Amino acid sequence: MEIHLDDVTKVYRGGAKALGSVSLDIQSGVFRLLGPDGPARAP
């Protein structure tokens, strides 16, 4: 499986831009996307 993102933009209400024209290719294999708090968050 592969993941392909092309020209992704995220703009919040009020005009704050989180992403601008981001492109990303992830090839087959093991991968993880981690946030600032790491892989797991307590409820």
BELFEN-V151840 format. One record per helix or strand of 3 or more residues. SS is the DSSP state (A for helix, B for strand). FROM is the first residue (numbers start at 1). LEN is the number of residues. If there is no record, write none. Layout:
ss->SS from->FROM len->LEN
ss->SS from->FROM len->LEN
This chain:
ss->B from->3 len->9
ss->B from->17 len->10
